[in-house]
């Protein structure tokens, strides 16, 4: 800390102050066995008899990566406060984790499903599950319960909005204009290390809302249209040393973004799904 400049400390504190918000940290709990309506990754999805199961561009049933029981998790607005929210992807062997490349924005290979009411479950017998799919087609390797915890967070250094905010604050403090630099070009090595430690945020990072934490750089193609992080599911090994729980390529992460207005309207028909690799 002694080698970190006063200016860097001021900028970092101001970024934390301006971007602090509540999000939901999702903790994978290997000690608890989730039920059919519980919050979890993998396993058999909750599904009511009267609803059509999601299918991909080839008409094949999709695989559930995650579901969150909103009432049990204690979610608050703008997220749903009741019902079950789910994330499905295609298992098309020609698309890595359902993506052609590393993103999908046309809804052909990803689905976000919201069940406003939880009724009697009648999951189709042929609904794919993680243990019946080639492990190279799914990042989720086994069923694991999720504990949901609200907490405060702030913007990290690889969020697409970070660089602009950084230099807006620099201008306010110093009067200097830097429109052609990246934030790390402005700081010393010690200052950069401080920013990465304080604002980089540790992984694994499973969350809802808040700010994405990438393995590399910003992956959204349109920051304004996809301004809200609905889900982030990171790579993680078992705490008991029993292999992988989630693995996106080489220690990457998966992300679902939507617009804030769509979230408020409970319209999950236009998700932006992407993943990156470590």
C-alpha positions in Angstrom: 0.0 0.0 0.0 2.9 2.4 0.7 3.9 2.5 -3.0 0.3 3.2 -4.2 -0.1 6.9 -5.1 -2.6 9.1 -3.4 -4.2 9.8 -6.8 -4.8 6.1 -7.4 -6.3 5.6 -4.0 -8.7 8.6 -4.6 -9.8 7.2 -8.0 -10.3 3.7 -6.7 -12.4 5.0 -3.7 -14.5 7.1 -6.0 -15.2 4.3 -8.4 -16.3 2.1 -5.5 -18.5 4.9 -4.2 -20.2 5.6 -7.5 -20.7 2.0 -8.6 -21.6 0.3 -5.3 -24.8 -1.7 -5.6 -26.5 -4.8 -4.2 -26.2 -8.0 -6.1 -26.7 -11.7 -5.2 -23.7 -14.0 -4.7 -24.4 -17.6 -5.6 -22.4 -20.1 -3.6 -22.3 -23.7 -4.8 -23.1 -25.9 -1.8 -21.9 -29.5 -2.2 -23.2 -30.5 1.3 -26.8 -30.0 0.6 -29.0 -32.0 -1.8 -31.4 -29.7 -3.8 -34.9 -30.8 -4.5 -36.7 -30.4 -7.9 -37.8 -26.8 -7.1 -34.7 -25.7 -5.4 -31.9 -23.4 -6.5 -29.2 -25.4 -8.2 -26.9 -26.0 -11.1 -27.5 -29.1 -13.3 -29.8 -32.0 -12.4 -33.5 -32.4 -13.4 -35.2 -29.1 -14.0 -38.6 -28.2 -12.5 -41.2 -28.1 -15.2 -45.0 -27.8 -15.1 -47.1 -30.1 -17.2 -49.0 -27.4 -19.1 -45.9 -25.6 -20.3 -44.0 -26.3 -23.6 -40.4 -27.3 -22.9 -37.7 -25.1 -24.5 -36.1 -26.4 -27.7 -33.2 -25.1 -29.8 -32.9 -24.2 -33.5 -33.0 -27.9 -34.4 -36.1 -28.6 -32.3 -34.1 -30.5 -29.7 -34.9 -30.1 -26.0 -32.4 -27.8 -24.2 -30.3 -28.5 -21.2 -30.8 -26.6 -17.9 -27.6 -25.1 -16.5 -29.1 -23.3 -13.5 -32.4 -22.5 -11.7 -33.1 -20.2 -8.9 -36.2 -20.4 -6.6 -36.8 -16.7 -6.3 -38.9 -16.7 -3.1 -36.6 -19.2 -1.3 -33.5 -17.1 -2.4 -35.1 -13.9 -1.1 -34.7 -12.1 -4.4 -35.9 -8.5 -4.5 -36.8 -6.1 -7.4 -35.8 -5.7 -10.1 -35.5 -9.5 -10.0 -38.6 -11.6 -9.6 -39.6 -12.1 -5.9 -41.5 -15.4 -6.5 -41.5 -18.3 -8.9 -38.5 -20.0 -10.5 -36.0 -18.6 -13.0 -34.0 -20.9 -15.3 -31.2 -20.9 -17.8 -31.1 -23.4 -20.7 -28.7 -24.0 -23.5 -28.6 -26.1 -26.6 -26.5 -29.3 -26.7 -25.9 -29.1 -30.4 -22.5 -30.8 -30.9 -21.5 -28.2 -33.5 -21.9 -25.3 -31.1 -19.6 -25.0 -28.1 -21.9 -24.8 -25.0 -24.7 -23.8 -27.4 -22.7 -20.9 -29.1 -21.4 -20.5 -32.6 -18.2 -18.7 -31.6 -18.6 -17.5 -28.0 -22.0 -15.7 -28.0 -25.6 -16.0 -29.0 -28.0 -13.1 -29.3 -30.8 -14.5 -31.4 -32.3 -16.9 -28.8 -31.7 -19.9 -31.1 -29.5 -21.8 -28.6 -30.3 -20.3 -25.2 -33.5 -19.8 -23.3 -34.3 -18.0 -20.0 -37.5 -19.3 -18.6 -39.5 -17.8 -15.8 -42.3 -19.7 -14.0 -44.3 -17.1 -12.1 -46.1 -19.8 -10.1 -44.7 -23.1 -8.8 -47.2 -25.9 -9.5 -47.1 -29.6 -9.7 -44.0 -30.7 -11.5 -44.1 -32.9 -14.6 -40.6 -32.7 -16.1 -40.5 -34.6 -19.5 -38.7 -37.9 -19.1 -36.5 -37.1 -22.2 -35.4 -33.7 -20.9 -31.5 -33.8 -21.1 -29.5 -33.6 -17.9 -25.8 -32.9 -17.3 -25.0 -36.6 -16.6 -26.6 -37.8 -19.8 -24.9 -35.3 -22.1 -21.3 -35.4 -23.5 -19.3 -33.4 -21.0 -17.8 -31.3 -23.8 -21.2 -29.9 -24.5 -22.0 -28.7 -21.1 -20.0 -26.6 -18.6 -22.0 -28.0 -15.7 -20.7 -31.4 -14.6 -23.0 -32.3 -11.8 -26.0 -31.2 -9.8 -25.1 -28.9 -7.0 -27.3 -26.8 -4.7 -27.0 -23.0 -4.7 -27.0 -20.8 -1.6 -28.0 -17.2 -2.5 -26.6 -14.3 -0.5 -27.3 -10.6 -1.0 -24.2 -8.4 -0.7 -22.7 -5.1 -1.9 -20.4 -5.1 -5.0 -18.8 -2.5 -7.3 -17.5 -2.3 -10.8 -14.4 -4.3 -11.7 -11.6 -3.3 -14.0 -12.7 -5.3 -17.0 -16.2 -4.1 -17.2 -16.8 -2.3 -20.5 -17.8 0.9 -18.7 -14.8 1.0 -16.5 -12.3 2.9 -18.7 -14.7 5.8 -19.4 -15.6 6.1 -15.8 -11.9 6.0 -14.7 -10.9 8.9 -17.0 -14.1 10.9 -16.1 -12.9 10.8 -12.5 -9.3 11.6 -13.5 -10.6 14.7 -15.3 -12.7 15.8 -12.3 -9.7 15.4 -9.9 -6.8 16.7 -12.1 -8.4 18.5 -15.1 -6.5 16.2 -17.4 -8.2 14.8 -20.6 -7.2 11.4 -21.7 -9.5 10.0 -24.4 -7.0 7.8 -26.1 -5.6 5.7 -23.2 -6.5 2.7 -21.2 -6.7 3.1 -17.5 -3.6 0.9 -16.9 -1.5 3.1 -19.2 -2.1 6.0 -16.9 -1.0 4.3 -13.7 2.3 3.0 -12.3 2.8 -0.8 -11.9 2.1 -0.5 -8.1 -1.1 1.5 -8.8 -2.3 -1.0 -11.4 -1.7 -3.9 -9.0 -3.8 -2.1 -6.3 -6.6 -1.6 -8.8 -6.6 -5.2 -9.9 -6.6 -6.4 -6.3 -9.2 -4.0 -5.0 -11.5 -3.7 -8.1 -10.7 -6.9 -10.0 -12.9 -9.1 -7.7 -11.9 -12.6 -6.8 -13.2 -15.7 -8.6 -15.1 -17.9 -8.8 -17.8 -15.4 -9.3 -21.3 -16.8 -9.5 -23.8 -14.0 -9.3 -27.0 -12.3 -10.3 -27.0 -8.5 -11.0 -23.9 -6.4 -10.2 -21.0 -6.3 -12.6 -19.5 -9.1 -14.7 -16.1 -10.4 -13.9 -14.4 -11.8 -17.0 -11.5 -14.1 -17.5 -10.3 -11.7 -20.2 -12.1 -8.6 -21.5 -15.6 -7.2 -22.0 -17.6 -9.7 -24.1 -20.8 -7.7 -24.8 -21.3 -6.4 -28.3 -23.8 -3.7 -27.2 -23.3 -2.4 -23.7 -26.5 -0.3 -23.7 -28.9 -2.9 -25.0 -27.5 -5.6 -22.6 -27.0 -3.4 -19.5 -28.1 -5.9 -16.8 -26.2 -9.0 -15.7 -28.9 -11.6 -15.1 -26.6 -14.6 -14.4 -22.9 -15.2 -14.2 -21.7 -18.8 -13.7 -17.9 -19.3 -13.3 -15.7 -22.3 -13.6 -15.1 -24.0 -10.3 -13.5 -27.2 -8.9 -15.1 -29.2 -6.1 -14.1 -28.1 -2.7 -13.7 -31.8 -1.7 -11.2 -32.4 -4.5 -13.8 -34.4 -6.5 -13.1 -32.9 -9.9 -14.9 -30.1 -11.7 -18.3 -28.7 -10.8 -18.4 -26.1 -13.7 -15.8 -25.7 -16.5 -16.1 -23.3 -19.4 -13.2 -24.2 -21.7 -10.0 -23.3 -19.8 -11.4 -21.8 -16.5 -13.7 -19.3 -18.2 -17.2 -18.0 -17.3 -20.7 -17.9 -18.8 -22.9 -14.8 -18.8 -26.5 -13.9 -19.5 -27.3 -10.2 -20.1 -30.6 -8.6 -20.7 -31.9 -5.0 -20.7 -33.1 -3.5 -17.4 -36.5 -2.7 -19.0 -37.0 -6.3 -20.1 -36.1 -7.5 -16.6 -38.7 -5.2 -15.0 -41.3 -6.3 -17.5 -40.4 -10.0 -16.9 -39.6 -10.3 -20.6 -36.8 -12.9 -20.9 -37.2 -13.4 -24.7 -34.1 -11.4 -25.7 -31.1 -12.6 -23.7 -27.5 -12.1 -24.7 -25.6 -15.2 -23.9 -21.8 -15.4 -24.0 -18.9 -17.1 -22.5 -15.2 -16.5 -22.3 -12.1 -18.7 -21.7 -9.2 -18.3 -19.3 
